[in-house]
Amino acid sequence: MRHLLRMACHSSRTNMHARNLAIVWAPNLLRSKDIEATGFNGTAAFMEVRVQSIVVEFILTHVEQLF
């Protein structure tokens, strides 16, 4: 998480701020066995990934307090 926070600090050059990093990394960091097992697709899968990205973004914006 600290590495991703360091990446977010360079967002003025890379456009990879906490939200974009969360969108990219959330499915890997918070893998959902429900999506994989049941083969969610469409709206259900999108909503699951959205929740994951919100959680990762929260963690990234509060790294110092959490870790």
PDB file of N, CA, C and O in Angstrom:
ATOM      1  N   MET A   1       0.819  -1.185   0.000  1.00  0.00           N
ATOM      2  CA  MET A   1       0.000   0.000   0.000  1.00  0.00           C
ATOM      3  C   MET A   1       0.864   1.251   0.000  1.00  0.00           C
ATOM      4  O   MET A   1       0.542   2.237  -0.662  1.00  0.00           O
ATOM      5  N   ARG A   2       1.962   1.205   0.746  1.00  0.00           N
ATOM      6  CA  ARG A   2       2.844   2.383   0.759  1.00  0.00           C
ATOM      7  C   ARG A   2       3.439   2.639  -0.620  1.00  0.00           C
ATOM      8  O   ARG A   2       3.619   3.791  -1.015  1.00  0.00           O
ATOM      9  N   HIS A   3       3.741   1.591  -1.341  1.00  0.00           N
ATOM     10  CA  HIS A   3       4.264   1.764  -2.697  1.00  0.00           C
ATOM     11  C   HIS A   3       3.212   2.432  -3.586  1.00  0.00           C
ATOM     12  O   HIS A   3       3.537   3.350  -4.339  1.00  0.00           O
ATOM     13  N   LEU A   4       1.982   1.990  -3.507  1.00  0.00           N
ATOM     14  CA  LEU A   4       0.923   2.607  -4.303  1.00  0.00           C
ATOM     15  C   LEU A   4       0.712   4.058  -3.889  1.00  0.00           C
ATOM     16  O   LEU A   4       0.414   4.905  -4.731  1.00  0.00           O
ATOM     17  N   LEU A   5       0.863   4.349  -2.607  1.00  0.00           N
ATOM     18  CA  LEU A   5       0.757   5.727  -2.152  1.00  0.00           C
ATOM     19  C   LEU A   5       1.879   6.574  -2.758  1.00  0.00           C
ATOM     20  O   LEU A   5       1.646   7.713  -3.165  1.00  0.00           O
ATOM     21  N   ARG A   6       3.093   6.022  -2.818  1.00  0.00           N
ATOM     22  CA  ARG A   6       4.196   6.745  -3.465  1.00  0.00           C
ATOM     23  C   ARG A   6       3.886   6.996  -4.933  1.00  0.00           C
ATOM     24  O   ARG A   6       4.193   8.063  -5.465  1.00  0.00           O
ATOM     25  N   MET A   7       3.278   6.012  -5.584  1.00  0.00           N
ATOM     26  CA  MET A   7       2.886   6.196  -6.988  1.00  0.00           C
ATOM     27  C   MET A   7       1.854   7.311  -7.119  1.00  0.00           C
ATOM     28  O   MET A   7       1.918   8.106  -8.057  1.00  0.00           O
ATOM     29  N   ALA A   8       0.917   7.377  -6.201  1.00  0.00           N
ATOM     30  CA  ALA A   8      -0.116   8.413  -6.243  1.00  0.00           C
ATOM     31  C   ALA A   8       0.484   9.800  -6.055  1.00  0.00           C
ATOM     32  O   ALA A   8      -0.063  10.784  -6.553  1.00  0.00           O
ATOM     33  N   CYS A   9       1.596   9.886  -5.345  1.00  0.00           N
ATOM     34  CA  CYS A   9       2.254  11.184  -5.142  1.00  0.00           C
ATOM     35  C   CYS A   9       2.785  11.767  -6.448  1.00  0.00           C
ATOM     36  O   CYS A   9       3.051  12.967  -6.525  1.00  0.00           O
ATOM     37  N   HIS A  10       2.943  10.935  -7.471  1.00  0.00           N
ATOM     38  CA  HIS A  10       3.423  11.385  -8.773  1.00  0.00           C
ATOM     39  C   HIS A  10       2.275  11.553  -9.770  1.00  0.00           C
ATOM     40  O   HIS A  10       2.499  11.548 -10.980  1.00  0.00           O
ATOM     41  N   SER A  11       1.062  11.701  -9.273  1.00  0.00           N
ATOM     42  CA  SER A  11      -0.108  11.740 -10.141  1.00  0.00           C
ATOM     43  C   SER A  11      -0.120  12.942 -11.088  1.00  0.00           C
ATOM     44  O   SER A  11      -0.762  12.895 -12.137  1.00  0.00           O
ATOM     45  N   SER A  12       0.575  13.999 -10.730  1.00  0.00           N
ATOM     46  CA  SER A  12       0.604  15.157 -11.628  1.00  0.00           C
ATOM     47  C   SER A  12       1.309  14.818 -12.948  1.00  0.00           C
ATOM     48  O   SER A  12       1.031  15.421 -13.985  1.00  0.00           O
ATOM     49  N   ARG A  13       2.220  13.849 -12.892  1.00  0.00           N
ATOM     50  CA  ARG A  13       2.921  13.424 -14.109  1.00  0.00           C
ATOM     51  C   ARG A  13       2.309  12.183 -14.748  1.00  0.00           C
ATOM     52  O   ARG A  13       2.334  12.020 -15.968  1.00  0.00           O
ATOM     53  N   THR A  14       1.761  11.316 -13.909  1.00  0.00           N
ATOM     54  CA  THR A  14       1.294  10.022 -14.415  1.00  0.00           C
ATOM     55  C   THR A  14      -0.217   9.909 -14.547  1.00  0.00           C
ATOM     56  O   THR A  14      -0.718   9.006 -15.218  1.00  0.00           O
ATOM     57  N   ASN A  15      -0.952  10.827 -13.905  1.00  0.00           N
ATOM     58  CA  ASN A  15      -2.416  10.774 -13.844  1.00  0.00           C
ATOM     59  C   ASN A  15      -2.916   9.509 -13.137  1.00  0.00           C
ATOM     60  O   ASN A  15      -4.060   9.097 -13.328  1.00  0.00           O
ATOM     61  N   MET A  16      -2.062   8.905 -12.332  1.00  0.00           N
ATOM     62  CA  MET A  16      -2.458   7.723 -11.559  1.00  0.00           C
ATOM     63  C   MET A  16      -2.627   8.136 -10.097  1.00  0.00           C
ATOM     64  O   MET A  16      -1.804   7.800  -9.245  1.00  0.00           O
ATOM     65  N   HIS A  17      -3.705   8.868  -9.824  1.00  0.00           N
ATOM     66  CA  HIS A  17      -4.005   9.246  -8.453  1.00  0.00           C
ATOM     67  C   HIS A  17      -4.652   8.058  -7.746  1.00  0.00           C
ATOM     68  O   HIS A  17      -4.850   7.003  -8.348  1.00  0.00           O
ATOM     69  N   ALA A  18      -4.976   8.233  -6.489  1.00  0.00           N
ATOM     70  CA  ALA A  18      -5.482   7.122  -5.674  1.00  0.00           C
ATOM     71  C   ALA A  18      -6.676   6.423  -6.313  1.00  0.00           C
ATOM     72  O   ALA A  18      -6.761   5.196  -6.263  1.00  0.00           O
ATOM     73  N   ARG A  19      -7.589   7.165  -6.906  1.00  0.00           N
ATOM     74  CA  ARG A  19      -8.779   6.547  -7.508  1.00  0.00           C
ATOM     75  C   ARG A  19      -8.398   5.652  -8.688  1.00  0.00           C
ATOM     76  O   ARG A  19      -8.886   4.527  -8.797  1.00  0.00           O
ATOM     77  N   ASN A  20      -7.533   6.145  -9.567  1.00  0.00           N
ATOM     78  CA  ASN A  20      -7.126   5.332 -10.724  1.00  0.00           C
ATOM     79  C   ASN A  20      -6.331   4.105 -10.282  1.00  0.00           C
ATOM     80  O   ASN A  20      -6.528   3.013 -10.814  1.00  0.00           O
ATOM     81  N   LEU A  21      -5.444   4.278  -9.320  1.00  0.00           N
ATOM     82  CA  LEU A  21      -4.696   3.128  -8.806  1.00  0.00           C
ATOM     83  C   LEU A  21      -5.643   2.110  -8.186  1.00  0.00           C
ATOM     84  O   LEU A  21      -5.463   0.904  -8.361  1.00  0.00           O
ATOM     85  N   ALA A  22      -6.646   2.587  -7.467  1.00  0.00           N
ATOM     86  CA  ALA A  22      -7.616   1.676  -6.852  1.00  0.00           C
ATOM     87  C   ALA A  22      -8.395   0.898  -7.903  1.00  0.00           C
ATOM     88  O   ALA A  22      -8.633  -0.298  -7.735  1.00  0.00           O
ATOM     89  N   ILE A  23      -8.792   1.556  -8.975  1.00  0.00           N
ATOM     90  CA  ILE A  23      -9.533   0.874 -10.040  1.00  0.00           C
ATOM     91  C   ILE A  23      -8.694  -0.241 -10.659  1.00  0.00           C
ATOM     92  O   ILE A  23      -9.194  -1.330 -10.939  1.00  0.00           O
ATOM     93  N   VAL A  24      -7.420   0.050 -10.866  1.00  0.00           N
ATOM     94  CA  VAL A  24      -6.536  -0.925 -11.501  1.00  0.00           C
ATOM     95  C   VAL A  24      -6.182  -2.073 -10.555  1.00  0.00           C
ATOM     96  O   VAL A  24      -6.192  -3.236 -10.959  1.00  0.00           O
ATOM     97  N   TRP A  25      -5.870  -1.753  -9.310  1.00  0.00           N
ATOM     98  CA  TRP A  25      -5.355  -2.755  -8.387  1.00  0.00           C
ATOM     99  C   TRP A  25      -6.410  -3.486  -7.562  1.00  0.00           C
ATOM    100  O   TRP A  25      -6.139  -4.582  -7.070  1.00  0.00           O
ATOM    101  N   ALA A  26      -7.584  -2.926  -7.397  1.00  0.00           N
ATOM    102  CA  ALA A  26      -8.609  -3.528  -6.527  1.00  0.00           C
ATOM    103  C   ALA A  26      -8.949  -4.969  -6.873  1.00  0.00           C
ATOM    104  O   ALA A  26      -9.021  -5.800  -5.968  1.00  0.00           O
ATOM    105  N   PRO A  27      -9.162  -5.303  -8.143  1.00  0.00           N
ATOM    106  CA  PRO A  27      -9.516  -6.697  -8.440  1.00  0.00           C
ATOM    107  C   PRO A  27      -8.420  -7.702  -8.052  1.00  0.00           C
ATOM    108  O   PRO A  27      -8.715  -8.868  -7.792  1.00  0.00           O
ATOM    109  N   ASN A  28      -7.173  -7.256  -8.013  1.00  0.00           N
ATOM    110  CA  ASN A  28      -6.083  -8.141  -7.610  1.00  0.00           C
ATOM    111  C   ASN A  28      -5.893  -8.173  -6.100  1.00  0.00           C
ATOM    112  O   ASN A  28      -5.588  -9.221  -5.531  1.00  0.00           O
ATOM    113  N   LEU A  29      -6.071  -7.042  -5.461  1.00  0.00           N
ATOM    114  CA  LEU A  29      -5.865  -6.974  -4.019  1.00  0.00           C
ATOM    115  C   LEU A  29      -7.036  -7.551  -3.236  1.00  0.00           C
ATOM    116  O   LEU A  29      -6.841  -8.132  -2.168  1.00  0.00           O
ATOM    117  N   LEU A  30      -8.239  -7.399  -3.750  1.00  0.00           N
ATOM    118  CA  LEU A  30      -9.448  -7.879  -3.065  1.00  0.00           C
ATOM    119  C   LEU A  30     -10.219  -8.830  -3.965  1.00  0.00           C
ATOM    120  O   LEU A  30     -11.398  -8.618  -4.251  1.00  0.00           O
ATOM    121  N   ARG A  31      -9.555  -9.855  -4.395  1.00  0.00           N
ATOM    122  CA  ARG A  31     -10.171 -10.823  -5.304  1.00  0.00           C
ATOM    123  C   ARG A  31     -11.423 -11.421  -4.692  1.00  0.00           C
ATOM    124  O   ARG A  31     -11.433 -11.800  -3.520  1.00  0.00           O
ATOM    125  N   SER A  32     -12.465 -11.504  -5.478  1.00  0.00           N
ATOM    126  CA  SER A  32     -13.734 -12.032  -4.999  1.00  0.00           C
ATOM    127  C   SER A  32     -13.934 -13.461  -5.511  1.00  0.00           C
ATOM    128  O   SER A  32     -14.041 -13.693  -6.716  1.00  0.00           O
ATOM    129  N   LYS A  33     -13.981 -14.401  -4.587  1.00  0.00           N
ATOM    130  CA  LYS A  33     -14.234 -15.791  -4.972  1.00  0.00           C
ATOM    131  C   LYS A  33     -15.662 -15.964  -5.488  1.00  0.00           C
ATOM    132  O   LYS A  33     -15.938 -16.860  -6.286  1.00  0.00           O
ATOM    133  N   ASP A  34     -16.572 -15.090  -5.022  1.00  0.00           N
ATOM    134  CA  ASP A  34     -17.961 -15.161  -5.492  1.00  0.00           C
ATOM    135  C   ASP A  34     -18.041 -14.903  -6.991  1.00  0.00           C
ATOM    136  O   ASP A  34     -18.732 -15.617  -7.717  1.00  0.00           O
ATOM    137  N   ILE A  35     -17.330 -13.883  -7.445  1.00  0.00           N
ATOM    138  CA  ILE A  35     -17.348 -13.565  -8.877  1.00  0.00           C
ATOM    139  C   ILE A  35     -16.746 -14.714  -9.676  1.00  0.00           C
ATOM    140  O   ILE A  35     -17.289 -15.108 -10.708  1.00  0.00           O
ATOM    141  N   GLU A  36     -15.625 -15.250  -9.202  1.00  0.00           N
ATOM    142  CA  GLU A  36     -14.964 -16.333  -9.921  1.00  0.00           C
ATOM    143  C   GLU A  36     -15.791 -17.617  -9.908  1.00  0.00           C
ATOM    144  O   GLU A  36     -15.889 -18.304 -10.924  1.00  0.00           O
ATOM    145  N   ALA A  37     -16.385 -17.941  -8.759  1.00  0.00           N
ATOM    146  CA  ALA A  37     -17.117 -19.199  -8.621  1.00  0.00           C
ATOM    147  C   ALA A  37     -18.427 -19.205  -9.388  1.00  0.00           C
ATOM    148  O   ALA A  37     -18.773 -20.200 -10.024  1.00  0.00           O
ATOM    149  N   THR A  38     -19.154 -18.106  -9.332  1.00  0.00           N
ATOM    150  CA  THR A  38     -20.474 -18.086  -9.954  1.00  0.00           C
ATOM    151  C   THR A  38     -20.452 -17.506 -11.359  1.00  0.00           C
ATOM    152  O   THR A  38     -21.454 -17.555 -12.072  1.00  0.00           O
ATOM    153  N   GLY A  39     -19.327 -16.964 -11.749  1.00  0.00           N
ATOM    154  CA  GLY A  39     -19.230 -16.404 -13.090  1.00  0.00           C
ATOM    155  C   GLY A  39     -20.084 -15.163 -13.277  1.00  0.00           C
ATOM    156  O   GLY A  39     -20.697 -14.970 -14.327  1.00  0.00           O
ATOM    157  N   PHE A  40     -20.121 -14.304 -12.225  1.00  0.00           N
ATOM    158  CA  PHE A  40     -20.856 -13.039 -12.347  1.00  0.00           C
ATOM    159  C   PHE A  40     -20.454 -12.342 -13.631  1.00  0.00           C
ATOM    160  O   PHE A  40     -19.294 -12.386 -14.041  1.00  0.00           O
ATOM    161  N   ASN A  41     -21.405 -11.711 -14.249  1.00  0.00           N
ATOM    162  CA  ASN A  41     -21.084 -10.876 -15.399  1.00  0.00           C
ATOM    163  C   ASN A  41     -22.005  -9.670 -15.385  1.00  0.00           C
ATOM    164  O   ASN A  41     -22.964  -9.620 -14.615  1.00  0.00           O
ATOM    165  N   GLY A  42     -21.723  -8.731 -16.208  1.00  0.00           N
ATOM    166  CA  GLY A  42     -22.585  -7.566 -16.326  1.00  0.00           C
ATOM    167  C   GLY A  42     -22.624  -6.716 -15.091  1.00  0.00           C
ATOM    168  O   GLY A  42     -21.583  -6.410 -14.509  1.00  0.00           O
ATOM    169  N   THR A  43     -23.814  -6.327 -14.681  1.00  0.00           N
ATOM    170  CA  THR A  43     -24.011  -5.367 -13.602  1.00  0.00           C
ATOM    171  C   THR A  43     -23.494  -5.882 -12.262  1.00  0.00           C
ATOM    172  O   THR A  43     -22.874  -5.125 -11.515  1.00  0.00           O
ATOM    173  N   ALA A  44     -23.731  -7.131 -11.947  1.00  0.00           N
ATOM    174  CA  ALA A  44     -23.290  -7.679 -10.653  1.00  0.00           C
ATOM    175  C   ALA A  44     -21.774  -7.626 -10.522  1.00  0.00           C
ATOM    176  O   ALA A  44     -21.256  -7.234  -9.477  1.00  0.00           O
ATOM    177  N   ALA A  45     -21.070  -8.012 -11.559  1.00  0.00           N
ATOM    178  CA  ALA A  45     -19.602  -7.975 -11.527  1.00  0.00           C
ATOM    179  C   ALA A  45     -19.111  -6.544 -11.428  1.00  0.00           C
ATOM    180  O   ALA A  45     -18.173  -6.261 -10.682  1.00  0.00           O
ATOM    181  N   PHE A  46     -19.730  -5.638 -12.168  1.00  0.00           N
ATOM    182  CA  PHE A  46     -19.332  -4.232 -12.121  1.00  0.00           C
ATOM    183  C   PHE A  46     -19.513  -3.675 -10.718  1.00  0.00           C
ATOM    184  O   PHE A  46     -18.632  -2.972 -10.225  1.00  0.00           O
ATOM    185  N   MET A  47     -20.619  -3.966 -10.069  1.00  0.00           N
ATOM    186  CA  MET A  47     -20.878  -3.458  -8.722  1.00  0.00           C
ATOM    187  C   MET A  47     -19.873  -4.021  -7.726  1.00  0.00           C
ATOM    188  O   MET A  47     -19.424  -3.303  -6.833  1.00  0.00           O
ATOM    189  N   GLU A  48     -19.518  -5.277  -7.863  1.00  0.00           N
ATOM    190  CA  GLU A  48     -18.532  -5.890  -6.969  1.00  0.00           C
ATOM    191  C   GLU A  48     -17.175  -5.209  -7.125  1.00  0.00           C
ATOM    192  O   GLU A  48     -16.528  -4.885  -6.128  1.00  0.00           O
ATOM    193  N   VAL A  49     -16.744  -4.992  -8.348  1.00  0.00           N
ATOM    194  CA  VAL A  49     -15.460  -4.333  -8.597  1.00  0.00           C
ATOM    195  C   VAL A  49     -15.510  -2.888  -8.110  1.00  0.00           C
ATOM    196  O   VAL A  49     -14.515  -2.371  -7.602  1.00  0.00           O
ATOM    197  N   ARG A  50     -16.642  -2.245  -8.258  1.00  0.00           N
ATOM    198  CA  ARG A  50     -16.784  -0.863  -7.772  1.00  0.00           C
ATOM    199  C   ARG A  50     -16.593  -0.794  -6.267  1.00  0.00           C
ATOM    200  O   ARG A  50     -15.903   0.097  -5.772  1.00  0.00           O
ATOM    201  N   VAL A  51     -17.193  -1.718  -5.535  1.00  0.00           N
ATOM    202  CA  VAL A  51     -17.032  -1.753  -4.079  1.00  0.00           C
ATOM    203  C   VAL A  51     -15.564  -2.007  -3.734  1.00  0.00           C
ATOM    204  O   VAL A  51     -15.015  -1.368  -2.837  1.00  0.00           O
ATOM    205  N   GLN A  52     -14.936  -2.934  -4.443  1.00  0.00           N
ATOM    206  CA  GLN A  52     -13.518  -3.217  -4.198  1.00  0.00           C
ATOM    207  C   GLN A  52     -12.672  -1.970  -4.405  1.00  0.00           C
ATOM    208  O   GLN A  52     -11.794  -1.674  -3.595  1.00  0.00           O
ATOM    209  N   SER A  53     -12.926  -1.242  -5.477  1.00  0.00           N
ATOM    210  CA  SER A  53     -12.112  -0.060  -5.763  1.00  0.00           C
ATOM    211  C   SER A  53     -12.335   1.037  -4.725  1.00  0.00           C
ATOM    212  O   SER A  53     -11.399   1.762  -4.387  1.00  0.00           O
ATOM    213  N   ILE A  54     -13.544   1.167  -4.223  1.00  0.00           N
ATOM    214  CA  ILE A  54     -13.816   2.158  -3.174  1.00  0.00           C
ATOM    215  C   ILE A  54     -13.048   1.807  -1.903  1.00  0.00           C
ATOM    216  O   ILE A  54     -12.493   2.690  -1.249  1.00  0.00           O
ATOM    217  N   VAL A  55     -13.014   0.535  -1.556  1.00  0.00           N
ATOM    218  CA  VAL A  55     -12.280   0.098  -0.363  1.00  0.00           C
ATOM    219  C   VAL A  55     -10.787   0.356  -0.535  1.00  0.00           C
ATOM    220  O   VAL A  55     -10.145   0.873   0.379  1.00  0.00           O
ATOM    221  N   VAL A  56     -10.228   0.010  -1.681  1.00  0.00           N
ATOM    222  CA  VAL A  56      -8.796   0.226  -1.917  1.00  0.00           C
ATOM    223  C   VAL A  56      -8.480   1.722  -1.931  1.00  0.00           C
ATOM    224  O   VAL A  56      -7.454   2.134  -1.392  1.00  0.00           O
ATOM    225  N   GLU A  57      -9.330   2.529  -2.528  1.00  0.00           N
ATOM    226  CA  GLU A  57      -9.099   3.974  -2.520  1.00  0.00           C
ATOM    227  C   GLU A  57      -9.103   4.512  -1.090  1.00  0.00           C
ATOM    228  O   GLU A  57      -8.268   5.347  -0.741  1.00  0.00           O
ATOM    229  N   PHE A  58     -10.025   4.045  -0.271  1.00  0.00           N
ATOM    230  CA  PHE A  58     -10.059   4.458   1.137  1.00  0.00           C
ATOM    231  C   PHE A  58      -8.761   4.072   1.834  1.00  0.00           C
ATOM    232  O   PHE A  58      -8.178   4.880   2.558  1.00  0.00           O
ATOM    233  N   ILE A  59      -8.313   2.856   1.621  1.00  0.00           N
ATOM    234  CA  ILE A  59      -7.063   2.409   2.246  1.00  0.00           C
ATOM    235  C   ILE A  59      -5.902   3.280   1.789  1.00  0.00           C
ATOM    236  O   ILE A  59      -5.075   3.689   2.603  1.00  0.00           O
ATOM    237  N   LEU A  60      -5.835   3.568   0.490  1.00  0.00           N
ATOM    238  CA  LEU A  60      -4.740   4.388  -0.030  1.00  0.00           C
ATOM    239  C   LEU A  60      -4.746   5.805   0.544  1.00  0.00           C
ATOM    240  O   LEU A  60      -3.686   6.376   0.800  1.00  0.00           O
ATOM    241  N   THR A  61      -5.909   6.359   0.741  1.00  0.00           N
ATOM    242  CA  THR A  61      -5.965   7.721   1.264  1.00  0.00           C
ATOM    243  C   THR A  61      -5.763   7.779   2.776  1.00  0.00           C
ATOM    244  O   THR A  61      -5.627   8.862   3.344  1.00  0.00           O
ATOM    245  N   HIS A  62      -5.741   6.606   3.434  1.00  0.00           N
ATOM    246  CA  HIS A  62      -5.551   6.560   4.880  1.00  0.00           C
ATOM    247  C   HIS A  62      -4.422   5.600   5.282  1.00  0.00           C
ATOM    248  O   HIS A  62      -4.469   5.015   6.364  1.00  0.00           O
ATOM    249  N   VAL A  63      -3.440   5.439   4.444  1.00  0.00           N
ATOM    250  CA  VAL A  63      -2.344   4.488   4.699  1.00  0.00           C
ATOM    251  C   VAL A  63      -1.664   4.786   6.029  1.00  0.00           C
ATOM    252  O   VAL A  63      -1.442   3.875   6.827  1.00  0.00           O
ATOM    253  N   GLU A  64      -1.337   6.028   6.271  1.00  0.00           N
ATOM    254  CA  GLU A  64      -0.593   6.384   7.488  1.00  0.00           C
ATOM    255  C   GLU A  64      -1.393   6.050   8.749  1.00  0.00           C
ATOM    256  O   GLU A  64      -0.812   5.613   9.743  1.00  0.00           O
ATOM    257  N   GLN A  65      -2.692   6.245   8.727  1.00  0.00           N
ATOM    258  CA  GLN A  65      -3.516   5.958   9.907  1.00  0.00           C
ATOM    259  C   GLN A  65      -3.727   4.449  10.077  1.00  0.00           C
ATOM    260  O   GLN A  65      -3.803   3.958  11.203  1.00  0.00           O
ATOM    261  N   LEU A  66      -3.820   3.725   8.979  1.00  0.00           N
ATOM    262  CA  LEU A  66      -4.115   2.289   9.047  1.00  0.00           C
ATOM    263  C   LEU A  66      -2.880   1.427   9.309  1.00  0.00           C
ATOM    264  O   LEU A  66      -2.952   0.407   9.993  1.00  0.00           O
ATOM    265  N   PHE A  67      -1.755   1.853   8.755  1.00  0.00           N
ATOM    266  CA  PHE A  67      -0.554   1.032   8.886  1.00  0.00           C
ATOM    267  C   PHE A  67       0.492   1.781   9.675  1.00  0.00           C
ATOM    268  O   PHE A  67       1.586   1.263   9.900  1.00  0.00           O
TER     269      PHE A  67
END
